[in-house]
């Protein structure tokens, strides 16, 4: 995945008031894992789907941004 998708995800998280820590808890992973994913702006599709589910946002909505 590329940068624009992660920028859209960051804006979504901010709008929902979700921190990386809260997202990590919802995903069942560590906060450093979430930070690494967003820093590298790269992950597999299944992880992106997991992030969207944890943030309670549809992947299609993120991709449309």
PyMOL Python script that loads the backbone (N, CA, C, O; Angstrom):
from pymol import cmd

cmd.read_pdbstr("""\
ATOM      1  N   UNK A   1       0.848  -1.174   0.000  1.00  0.00           N
ATOM      2  CA  UNK A   1       0.000   0.000   0.000  1.00  0.00           C
ATOM      3  C   UNK A   1       0.895   1.238   0.000  1.00  0.00           C
ATOM      4  O   UNK A   1       2.068   1.170   0.366  1.00  0.00           O
ATOM      5  N   UNK A   2       0.337   2.344  -0.407  1.00  0.00           N
ATOM      6  CA  UNK A   2       1.192   3.517  -0.532  1.00  0.00           C
ATOM      7  C   UNK A   2       0.782   4.662   0.378  1.00  0.00           C
ATOM      8  O   UNK A   2      -0.194   4.576   1.123  1.00  0.00           O
ATOM      9  N   UNK A   3       1.547   5.724   0.297  1.00  0.00           N
ATOM     10  CA  UNK A   3       1.394   6.872   1.175  1.00  0.00           C
ATOM     11  C   UNK A   3       0.020   7.503   1.246  1.00  0.00           C
ATOM     12  O   UNK A   3      -0.467   7.756   2.348  1.00  0.00           O
ATOM     13  N   UNK A   4      -0.637   7.773   0.110  1.00  0.00           N
ATOM     14  CA  UNK A   4      -1.945   8.434   0.192  1.00  0.00           C
ATOM     15  C   UNK A   4      -2.975   7.639   1.017  1.00  0.00           C
ATOM     16  O   UNK A   4      -3.813   8.226   1.700  1.00  0.00           O
ATOM     17  N   UNK A   5      -2.905   6.330   0.947  1.00  0.00           N
ATOM     18  CA  UNK A   5      -3.840   5.514   1.731  1.00  0.00           C
ATOM     19  C   UNK A   5      -3.586   5.724   3.215  1.00  0.00           C
ATOM     20  O   UNK A   5      -4.525   5.866   3.998  1.00  0.00           O
ATOM     21  N   UNK A   6      -2.316   5.745   3.600  1.00  0.00           N
ATOM     22  CA  UNK A   6      -1.998   5.912   5.012  1.00  0.00           C
ATOM     23  C   UNK A   6      -2.275   7.336   5.491  1.00  0.00           C
ATOM     24  O   UNK A   6      -2.616   7.544   6.656  1.00  0.00           O
ATOM     25  N   UNK A   7      -2.131   8.304   4.611  1.00  0.00           N
ATOM     26  CA  UNK A   7      -2.504   9.672   4.987  1.00  0.00           C
ATOM     27  C   UNK A   7      -4.011   9.748   5.234  1.00  0.00           C
ATOM     28  O   UNK A   7      -4.454  10.392   6.184  1.00  0.00           O
ATOM     29  N   UNK A   8      -4.790   9.097   4.389  1.00  0.00           N
ATOM     30  CA  UNK A   8      -6.239   9.067   4.578  1.00  0.00           C
ATOM     31  C   UNK A   8      -6.588   8.345   5.874  1.00  0.00           C
ATOM     32  O   UNK A   8      -7.489   8.769   6.598  1.00  0.00           O
ATOM     33  N   UNK A   9      -5.886   7.266   6.168  1.00  0.00           N
ATOM     34  CA  UNK A   9      -6.131   6.549   7.423  1.00  0.00           C
ATOM     35  C   UNK A   9      -5.791   7.419   8.628  1.00  0.00           C
ATOM     36  O   UNK A   9      -6.528   7.426   9.614  1.00  0.00           O
ATOM     37  N   UNK A  10      -4.689   8.148   8.556  1.00  0.00           N
ATOM     38  CA  UNK A  10      -4.305   9.041   9.657  1.00  0.00           C
ATOM     39  C   UNK A  10      -5.389  10.094   9.905  1.00  0.00           C
ATOM     40  O   UNK A  10      -5.750  10.371  11.049  1.00  0.00           O
ATOM     41  N   UNK A  11      -5.899  10.674   8.817  1.00  0.00           N
ATOM     42  CA  UNK A  11      -6.963  11.685   8.965  1.00  0.00           C
ATOM     43  C   UNK A  11      -8.206  11.064   9.590  1.00  0.00           C
ATOM     44  O   UNK A  11      -8.869  11.685  10.420  1.00  0.00           O
ATOM     45  N   UNK A  12      -8.514   9.843   9.188  1.00  0.00           N
ATOM     46  CA  UNK A  12      -9.675   9.141   9.741  1.00  0.00           C
ATOM     47  C   UNK A  12      -9.487   8.882  11.229  1.00  0.00           C
ATOM     48  O   UNK A  12     -10.399   9.112  12.023  1.00  0.00           O
ATOM     49  N   UNK A  13      -8.308   8.406  11.604  1.00  0.00           N
ATOM     50  CA  UNK A  13      -8.035   8.150  13.016  1.00  0.00           C
ATOM     51  C   UNK A  13      -8.161   9.430  13.826  1.00  0.00           C
ATOM     52  O   UNK A  13      -8.751   9.435  14.906  1.00  0.00           O
ATOM     53  N   UNK A  14      -7.604  10.514  13.302  1.00  0.00           N
ATOM     54  CA  UNK A  14      -7.662  11.791  14.007  1.00  0.00           C
ATOM     55  C   UNK A  14      -9.108  12.256  14.164  1.00  0.00           C
ATOM     56  O   UNK A  14      -9.502  12.717  15.235  1.00  0.00           O
ATOM     57  N   UNK A  15      -9.890  12.136  13.104  1.00  0.00           N
ATOM     58  CA  UNK A  15     -11.292  12.563  13.149  1.00  0.00           C
ATOM     59  C   UNK A  15     -12.092  11.747  14.169  1.00  0.00           C
ATOM     60  O   UNK A  15     -13.025  12.259  14.789  1.00  0.00           O
ATOM     61  N   UNK A  16     -11.725  10.497  14.333  1.00  0.00           N
ATOM     62  CA  UNK A  16     -12.425   9.628  15.282  1.00  0.00           C
ATOM     63  C   UNK A  16     -11.831   9.701  16.683  1.00  0.00           C
ATOM     64  O   UNK A  16     -12.359   9.096  17.617  1.00  0.00           O
ATOM     65  N   UNK A  17     -10.731  10.442  16.831  1.00  0.00           N
ATOM     66  CA  UNK A  17     -10.084  10.571  18.130  1.00  0.00           C
ATOM     67  C   UNK A  17      -9.352   9.304  18.554  1.00  0.00           C
ATOM     68  O   UNK A  17      -9.165   9.063  19.747  1.00  0.00           O
ATOM     69  N   UNK A  18      -8.938   8.495  17.583  1.00  0.00           N
ATOM     70  CA  UNK A  18      -8.235   7.243  17.878  1.00  0.00           C
ATOM     71  C   UNK A  18      -6.726   7.460  17.825  1.00  0.00           C
ATOM     72  O   UNK A  18      -6.197   8.006  16.857  1.00  0.00           O
ATOM     73  N   UNK A  19      -6.049   7.028  18.870  1.00  0.00           N
ATOM     74  CA  UNK A  19      -4.593   7.080  18.897  1.00  0.00           C
ATOM     75  C   UNK A  19      -4.033   5.771  18.346  1.00  0.00           C
ATOM     76  O   UNK A  19      -4.763   4.794  18.178  1.00  0.00           O
ATOM     77  N   UNK A  20      -2.750   5.764  18.073  1.00  0.00           N
ATOM     78  CA  UNK A  20      -2.104   4.520  17.651  1.00  0.00           C
ATOM     79  C   UNK A  20      -2.227   3.468  18.748  1.00  0.00           C
ATOM     80  O   UNK A  20      -2.389   2.282  18.461  1.00  0.00           O
ATOM     81  N   UNK A  21      -2.151   3.900  19.993  1.00  0.00           N
ATOM     82  CA  UNK A  21      -2.280   2.967  21.113  1.00  0.00           C
ATOM     83  C   UNK A  21      -3.660   2.314  21.130  1.00  0.00           C
ATOM     84  O   UNK A  21      -3.779   1.098  21.284  1.00  0.00           O
ATOM     85  N   UNK A  22      -4.694   3.130  20.970  1.00  0.00           N
ATOM     86  CA  UNK A  22      -6.060   2.596  20.959  1.00  0.00           C
ATOM     87  C   UNK A  22      -6.271   1.670  19.760  1.00  0.00           C
ATOM     88  O   UNK A  22      -6.907   0.622  19.879  1.00  0.00           O
ATOM     89  N   UNK A  23      -5.740   2.061  18.623  1.00  0.00           N
ATOM     90  CA  UNK A  23      -5.859   1.228  17.426  1.00  0.00           C
ATOM     91  C   UNK A  23      -5.155  -0.107  17.653  1.00  0.00           C
ATOM     92  O   UNK A  23      -5.688  -1.160  17.307  1.00  0.00           O
ATOM     93  N   UNK A  24      -3.970  -0.061  18.229  1.00  0.00           N
ATOM     94  CA  UNK A  24      -3.218  -1.280  18.508  1.00  0.00           C
ATOM     95  C   UNK A  24      -3.993  -2.205  19.440  1.00  0.00           C
ATOM     96  O   UNK A  24      -4.032  -3.417  19.227  1.00  0.00           O
ATOM     97  N   UNK A  25      -4.607  -1.636  20.469  1.00  0.00           N
ATOM     98  CA  UNK A  25      -5.404  -2.446  21.401  1.00  0.00           C
ATOM     99  C   UNK A  25      -6.569  -3.110  20.685  1.00  0.00           C
ATOM    100  O   UNK A  25      -6.863  -4.283  20.916  1.00  0.00           O
ATOM    101  N   UNK A  26      -7.225  -2.363  19.823  1.00  0.00           N
ATOM    102  CA  UNK A  26      -8.352  -2.932  19.065  1.00  0.00           C
ATOM    103  C   UNK A  26      -7.905  -4.034  18.107  1.00  0.00           C
ATOM    104  O   UNK A  26      -8.654  -4.971  17.830  1.00  0.00           O
ATOM    105  N   UNK A  27      -6.677  -3.909  17.605  1.00  0.00           N
ATOM    106  CA  UNK A  27      -6.150  -4.887  16.654  1.00  0.00           C
ATOM    107  C   UNK A  27      -5.510  -6.084  17.343  1.00  0.00           C
ATOM    108  O   UNK A  27      -5.312  -7.132  16.728  1.00  0.00           O
ATOM    109  N   UNK A  28      -5.187  -5.922  18.618  1.00  0.00           N
ATOM    110  CA  UNK A  28      -4.512  -6.993  19.339  1.00  0.00           C
ATOM    111  C   UNK A  28      -3.030  -7.092  19.010  1.00  0.00           C
ATOM    112  O   UNK A  28      -2.442  -8.173  19.044  1.00  0.00           O
ATOM    113  N   UNK A  29      -2.433  -5.938  18.690  1.00  0.00           N
ATOM    114  CA  UNK A  29      -1.000  -5.878  18.408  1.00  0.00           C
ATOM    115  C   UNK A  29      -0.389  -4.789  19.281  1.00  0.00           C
ATOM    116  O   UNK A  29      -1.104  -4.076  19.985  1.00  0.00           O
ATOM    117  N   UNK A  30       0.924  -4.664  19.234  1.00  0.00           N
ATOM    118  CA  UNK A  30       1.584  -3.639  20.041  1.00  0.00           C
ATOM    119  C   UNK A  30       1.518  -2.270  19.355  1.00  0.00           C
ATOM    120  O   UNK A  30       1.374  -2.167  18.137  1.00  0.00           O
ATOM    121  N   UNK A  31       1.627  -1.240  20.170  1.00  0.00           N
ATOM    122  CA  UNK A  31       1.649   0.122  19.614  1.00  0.00           C
ATOM    123  C   UNK A  31       2.842   0.316  18.671  1.00  0.00           C
ATOM    124  O   UNK A  31       2.678   0.944  17.625  1.00  0.00           O
ATOM    125  N   UNK A  32       4.049  -0.202  19.002  1.00  0.00           N
ATOM    126  CA  UNK A  32       5.157  -0.060  18.058  1.00  0.00           C
ATOM    127  C   UNK A  32       4.878  -0.710  16.697  1.00  0.00           C
ATOM    128  O   UNK A  32       5.372  -0.237  15.673  1.00  0.00           O
ATOM    129  N   UNK A  33       4.100  -1.776  16.682  1.00  0.00           N
ATOM    130  CA  UNK A  33       3.741  -2.414  15.408  1.00  0.00           C
ATOM    131  C   UNK A  33       2.913  -1.463  14.563  1.00  0.00           C
ATOM    132  O   UNK A  33       3.164  -1.303  13.369  1.00  0.00           O
ATOM    133  N   UNK A  34       1.928  -0.834  15.181  1.00  0.00           N
ATOM    134  CA  UNK A  34       1.081   0.119  14.453  1.00  0.00           C
ATOM    135  C   UNK A  34       1.919   1.304  13.980  1.00  0.00           C
ATOM    136  O   UNK A  34       1.782   1.745  12.839  1.00  0.00           O
ATOM    137  N   UNK A  35       2.781   1.818  14.845  1.00  0.00           N
ATOM    138  CA  UNK A  35       3.626   2.947  14.457  1.00  0.00           C
ATOM    139  C   UNK A  35       4.528   2.578  13.281  1.00  0.00           C
ATOM    140  O   UNK A  35       4.724   3.386  12.373  1.00  0.00           O
ATOM    141  N   UNK A  36       5.077   1.364  13.293  1.00  0.00           N
ATOM    142  CA  UNK A  36       5.950   0.915  12.210  1.00  0.00           C
ATOM    143  C   UNK A  36       5.180   0.850  10.889  1.00  0.00           C
ATOM    144  O   UNK A  36       5.673   1.289   9.850  1.00  0.00           O
ATOM    145  N   UNK A  37       3.971   0.299  10.944  1.00  0.00           N
ATOM    146  CA  UNK A  37       3.153   0.196   9.730  1.00  0.00           C
ATOM    147  C   UNK A  37       2.904   1.585   9.136  1.00  0.00           C
ATOM    148  O   UNK A  37       3.051   1.786   7.930  1.00  0.00           O
ATOM    149  N   UNK A  38       2.529   2.535   9.988  1.00  0.00           N
ATOM    150  CA  UNK A  38       2.233   3.879   9.493  1.00  0.00           C
ATOM    151  C   UNK A  38       3.500   4.613   9.063  1.00  0.00           C
ATOM    152  O   UNK A  38       3.464   5.407   8.123  1.00  0.00           O
ATOM    153  N   UNK A  39       4.611   4.359   9.737  1.00  0.00           N
ATOM    154  CA  UNK A  39       5.869   5.000   9.356  1.00  0.00           C
ATOM    155  C   UNK A  39       6.353   4.472   8.011  1.00  0.00           C
ATOM    156  O   UNK A  39       6.766   5.247   7.148  1.00  0.00           O
ATOM    157  N   UNK A  40       6.301   3.155   7.834  1.00  0.00           N
ATOM    158  CA  UNK A  40       6.766   2.542   6.587  1.00  0.00           C
ATOM    159  C   UNK A  40       5.759   2.720   5.455  1.00  0.00           C
ATOM    160  O   UNK A  40       6.103   2.603   4.279  1.00  0.00           O
ATOM    161  N   UNK A  41       4.498   3.009   5.831  1.00  0.00           N
ATOM    162  CA  UNK A  41       3.419   3.184   4.847  1.00  0.00           C
ATOM    163  C   UNK A  41       3.317   1.990   3.926  1.00  0.00           C
ATOM    164  O   UNK A  41       3.186   2.117   2.708  1.00  0.00           O
ATOM    165  N   UNK A  42       3.382   0.816   4.552  1.00  0.00           N
ATOM    166  CA  UNK A  42       3.369  -0.405   3.766  1.00  0.00           C
ATOM    167  C   UNK A  42       2.858  -1.554   4.622  1.00  0.00           C
ATOM    168  O   UNK A  42       3.300  -1.738   5.756  1.00  0.00           O
ATOM    169  N   UNK A  43       1.927  -2.324   4.077  1.00  0.00           N
ATOM    170  CA  UNK A  43       1.447  -3.525   4.748  1.00  0.00           C
ATOM    171  C   UNK A  43       0.687  -4.376   3.743  1.00  0.00           C
ATOM    172  O   UNK A  43       0.353  -3.928   2.646  1.00  0.00           O
ATOM    173  N   UNK A  44       0.427  -5.597   4.139  1.00  0.00           N
ATOM    174  CA  UNK A  44      -0.358  -6.483   3.280  1.00  0.00           C
ATOM    175  C   UNK A  44      -1.823  -6.077   3.350  1.00  0.00           C
ATOM    176  O   UNK A  44      -2.253  -5.401   4.286  1.00  0.00           O
ATOM    177  N   UNK A  45      -2.571  -6.494   2.359  1.00  0.00           N
ATOM    178  CA  UNK A  45      -3.982  -6.133   2.276  1.00  0.00           C
ATOM    179  C   UNK A  45      -4.761  -6.614   3.498  1.00  0.00           C
ATOM    180  O   UNK A  45      -5.619  -5.891   4.004  1.00  0.00           O
ATOM    181  N   UNK A  46      -4.473  -7.820   3.976  1.00  0.00           N
ATOM    182  CA  UNK A  46      -5.209  -8.317   5.136  1.00  0.00           C
ATOM    183  C   UNK A  46      -4.960  -7.464   6.370  1.00  0.00           C
ATOM    184  O   UNK A  46      -5.858  -7.303   7.197  1.00  0.00           O
ATOM    185  N   UNK A  47      -3.751  -6.912   6.510  1.00  0.00           N
ATOM    186  CA  UNK A  47      -3.455  -6.025   7.639  1.00  0.00           C
ATOM    187  C   UNK A  47      -4.185  -4.697   7.467  1.00  0.00           C
ATOM    188  O   UNK A  47      -4.679  -4.128   8.440  1.00  0.00           O
ATOM    189  N   UNK A  48      -4.254  -4.207   6.241  1.00  0.00           N
ATOM    190  CA  UNK A  48      -4.990  -2.969   5.974  1.00  0.00           C
ATOM    191  C   UNK A  48      -6.461  -3.153   6.311  1.00  0.00           C
ATOM    192  O   UNK A  48      -7.081  -2.264   6.894  1.00  0.00           O
ATOM    193  N   UNK A  49      -7.016  -4.284   5.954  1.00  0.00           N
ATOM    194  CA  UNK A  49      -8.411  -4.586   6.291  1.00  0.00           C
ATOM    195  C   UNK A  49      -8.589  -4.635   7.800  1.00  0.00           C
ATOM    196  O   UNK A  49      -9.592  -4.152   8.326  1.00  0.00           O
ATOM    197  N   UNK A  50      -7.619  -5.217   8.498  1.00  0.00           N
ATOM    198  CA  UNK A  50      -7.672  -5.278   9.963  1.00  0.00           C
ATOM    199  C   UNK A  50      -7.630  -3.878  10.574  1.00  0.00           C
ATOM    200  O   UNK A  50      -8.361  -3.592  11.521  1.00  0.00           O
ATOM    201  N   UNK A  51      -6.789  -3.021  10.043  1.00  0.00           N
ATOM    202  CA  UNK A  51      -6.699  -1.638  10.529  1.00  0.00           C
ATOM    203  C   UNK A  51      -8.038  -0.937  10.335  1.00  0.00           C
ATOM    204  O   UNK A  51      -8.530  -0.272  11.246  1.00  0.00           O
ATOM    205  N   UNK A  52      -8.625  -1.083   9.160  1.00  0.00           N
ATOM    206  CA  UNK A  52      -9.913  -0.445   8.881  1.00  0.00           C
ATOM    207  C   UNK A  52     -11.004  -0.964   9.810  1.00  0.00           C
ATOM    208  O   UNK A  52     -11.820  -0.190  10.310  1.00  0.00           O
ATOM    209  N   UNK A  53     -11.016  -2.258  10.036  1.00  0.00           N
ATOM    210  CA  UNK A  53     -12.024  -2.832  10.936  1.00  0.00           C
ATOM    211  C   UNK A  53     -11.850  -2.291  12.345  1.00  0.00           C
ATOM    212  O   UNK A  53     -12.834  -1.961  13.007  1.00  0.00           O
ATOM    213  N   UNK A  54     -10.613  -2.196  12.811  1.00  0.00           N
ATOM    214  CA  UNK A  54     -10.349  -1.686  14.155  1.00  0.00           C
ATOM    215  C   UNK A  54     -10.722  -0.206  14.278  1.00  0.00           C
ATOM    216  O   UNK A  54     -11.124   0.254  15.347  1.00  0.00           O
ATOM    217  N   UNK A  55     -10.587   0.526  13.179  1.00  0.00           N
ATOM    218  CA  UNK A  55     -10.926   1.950  13.175  1.00  0.00           C
ATOM    219  C   UNK A  55     -12.396   2.179  12.855  1.00  0.00           C
ATOM    220  O   UNK A  55     -12.863   3.318  12.840  1.00  0.00           O
ATOM    221  N   UNK A  56     -13.124   1.095  12.600  1.00  0.00           N
ATOM    222  CA  UNK A  56     -14.549   1.156  12.271  1.00  0.00           C
ATOM    223  C   UNK A  56     -14.798   2.048  11.055  1.00  0.00           C
ATOM    224  O   UNK A  56     -15.636   2.950  11.073  1.00  0.00           O
ATOM    225  N   UNK A  57     -14.033   1.759   9.995  1.00  0.00           N
ATOM    226  CA  UNK A  57     -14.175   2.485   8.744  1.00  0.00           C
ATOM    227  C   UNK A  57     -14.095   1.468   7.604  1.00  0.00           C
ATOM    228  O   UNK A  57     -13.348   0.492   7.683  1.00  0.00           O
ATOM    229  N   UNK A  58     -14.850   1.699   6.573  1.00  0.00           N
ATOM    230  CA  UNK A  58     -14.855   0.807   5.417  1.00  0.00           C
ATOM    231  C   UNK A  58     -13.614   1.078   4.569  1.00  0.00           C
ATOM    232  O   UNK A  58     -13.255   2.231   4.330  1.00  0.00           O
ATOM    233  N   UNK A  59     -12.973   0.018   4.123  1.00  0.00           N
ATOM    234  CA  UNK A  59     -11.794   0.158   3.268  1.00  0.00           C
ATOM    235  C   UNK A  59     -12.113   0.979   2.025  1.00  0.00           C
ATOM    236  O   UNK A  59     -11.299   1.791   1.586  1.00  0.00           O
ATOM    237  N   UNK A  60     -13.285   0.767   1.465  1.00  0.00           N
ATOM    238  CA  UNK A  60     -13.687   1.502   0.262  1.00  0.00           C
ATOM    239  C   UNK A  60     -13.700   3.013   0.516  1.00  0.00           C
ATOM    240  O   UNK A  60     -13.345   3.795  -0.365  1.00  0.00           O
ATOM    241  N   UNK A  61     -14.106   3.417   1.715  1.00  0.00           N
ATOM    242  CA  UNK A  61     -14.135   4.842   2.051  1.00  0.00           C
ATOM    243  C   UNK A  61     -12.729   5.408   2.135  1.00  0.00           C
ATOM    244  O   UNK A  61     -12.489   6.544   1.728  1.00  0.00           O
ATOM    245  N   UNK A  62     -11.796   4.618   2.664  1.00  0.00           N
ATOM    246  CA  UNK A  62     -10.403   5.067   2.757  1.00  0.00           C
ATOM    247  C   UNK A  62      -9.808   5.199   1.360  1.00  0.00           C
ATOM    248  O   UNK A  62      -9.128   6.179   1.056  1.00  0.00           O
ATOM    249  N   UNK A  63     -10.067   4.214   0.523  1.00  0.00           N
ATOM    250  CA  UNK A  63      -9.516   4.231  -0.831  1.00  0.00           C
ATOM    251  C   UNK A  63     -10.101   5.365  -1.662  1.00  0.00           C
ATOM    252  O   UNK A  63      -9.437   5.883  -2.560  1.00  0.00           O
ATOM    253  N   UNK A  64     -11.331   5.751  -1.372  1.00  0.00           N
ATOM    254  CA  UNK A  64     -11.974   6.831  -2.118  1.00  0.00           C
ATOM    255  C   UNK A  64     -11.367   8.195  -1.805  1.00  0.00           C
ATOM    256  O   UNK A  64     -11.465   9.127  -2.602  1.00  0.00           O
ATOM    257  N   UNK A  65     -10.744   8.298  -0.645  1.00  0.00           N
ATOM    258  CA  UNK A  65     -10.140   9.581  -0.240  1.00  0.00           C
ATOM    259  C   UNK A  65      -8.839   9.740  -0.955  1.00  0.00           C
ATOM    260  O   UNK A  65      -8.152  10.745  -0.771  1.00  0.00           O
TER     261      UNK A  65
END
""", "prot")
cmd.dss("prot")
cmd.show_as("cartoon", "prot")
cmd.util.cbc("prot")
cmd.orient("prot")
